[in-house]
Structures are given as C-alpha cells and as structure tokens.
Amino acid sequence: MPIVVRIDVELAKRKMSVGEFAERVGLTPANVAVLKNGRAKAVRFSTLEAMCRVLNCQPGDLLEYVEE
C-alpha cells in the first residue's frame, strides 16, 4: 500500500504507550493497531485531528506516501 502510517514513530518519540494514546484519542487499542499496521481502509478527519492534537503533530507526520 503506498500510504504508510507512522503512528508508531510518533508514539516512540513521545514515549507514549498505545493504550494511553488510544484512551486520549478516543479509540480502542485494537483500532489503533489496525491503523498502525496499515490495515485501515479509511480514517475520519475527526480521528486524524484527534491524533494530531494528542501527538502535537501535523497529518504529514502520521501519513506518508511511498511509491510501490
């Protein structure tokens, strides 16, 4: 898939656990895992906004386009 999700990188930078991140964003840890592993087919803008707010980052820090 040409879109790579970089949530794990941002979590590591902040030394934040998946559980803490999930709670603060309002997702289940299972749904965070789906996003992290690139299995999600879509992300709501409200969810992306919440992730950026919690991590204090830009959408481009979480999502990257990589040619196959």
N, C-alpha and C positions, 0 to 999 in steps of 0.2 A: 504494500500500500504506500503510495507516495507521500501521505501525510504521517509524520512521526510525532507522537505525543511525548513531550519532555517533562511531564509532571514529576517523575522520579528525580530528575536532575534538580529541579527547583526545591523539592522536598529535602533533598540531601544538603543543598546549600544552606537551608534554614534549620537543619537538624530537626525536622518535624516528622512525626510518625504518620502513617496512612490513617490510622484511627483518629488522631487529633485533626488532621486535615479534613477527613470525611465529616466529622462532627461539626467543625466550624463552617464548612461549605453547605452542609445540609444534605449530604449523600450517604449512602451506606458504604461501608468498606468494600463490599462486593462490586458496587458500581464504580468506585474509584479504581479497583483492579481492572475492570473492563476498559475503562479509559486509558489507564497506564499501559495495558498490554496491546492497545491498538485494535481492540475488537469492537469498539463503539462505531456505529454507523452514522451517528449524528450527535451533536452537542447543542443544547439550547443556549442561546445568548445569555439568558439569566444565570445559567450554571457557569458559563465561561466568565461572566462578570464576577460571580461569587468567588471563583477560583483565583482570579486576578486580584480581587480585594484581599483575600486571605493571604496570598503569597506576595502581595505588593509588587506585582509584575505586569507586563503587557501580554496580550494574547500571543504575540510572536515569540515570547519566551516559553510558551507552553506547546505551541504547534509549529512544526517546521515542514516545509515542502522539500522532498528529496526525490529527484528523478530516479526511476527504476532502471 
